[in-house]
Amino acid sequence: YRCNCHLDGEPTGSDHDATFHLLDVDVIEPGTTASARVQPHYPDDWRVVETGSTFELREGPRVIGRAVVVELFPNDPAS
């Protein structure tokens, strides 16, 4: 799933593109939680993110979800 993400602490209007890959489920129902791996389209824009950071998933101005970072993976350009 591809959407815009608004990182906490950033000015309004500074959303970042990312692709979400759900883990262990195929669909997330409203009001439920799930694990996903997030692949930022421009990783340099996500340098402020650390374990425990939160961000919103958005479709235009509408917030469709909230995320908490539980683990970071190194950005390996060779992979």
Secondary structure, 3 states (H helix, E strand, C coil): CEEEEEECCCCCCCEEEEEEEEECCCCCCCCCCCEEEEEECCHHHHCCCCCCCEEEEEECCEEEEEEECCCCCCCCCCC
